[in-house]
């Protein structure tokens, strides 16, 4: 399926920094609760991510990540996930987070 650049522009992908991360033992699959600060107009949003194979909560704070910020919120157990933090699978199919290679201003939109 081919999409146009206008289709791509509809997906609002922004950079944020993880300000808080906690275990999410209530999740059906192992996950971590995240609070991601996108700065300015977007502010801090919550998410849940199945990233426990490569990450521990205490090592995530301060890490910049990319996330889709214009999906509707989704209830995941007791957590309302407001953004989708992006990752790619490693060779075993486990999630590796996507982020910029250098520190960049919060809220920057991917293009």
Beta strands, then each sheet from edge to edge (+ up, - down):
strand 1: 13-23
strand 2: 32-37
strand 3: 44-49
strand 4: 64-68
strand 5: 74-76
strand 6: 79-81
strand 7: 84-85
strand 8: 87-89
strand 9: 95-97
sheet 1: 3+ 2- 1+ 4- 7+
sheet 2: 5+ 6-
sheet 3: 8+ 9-
end
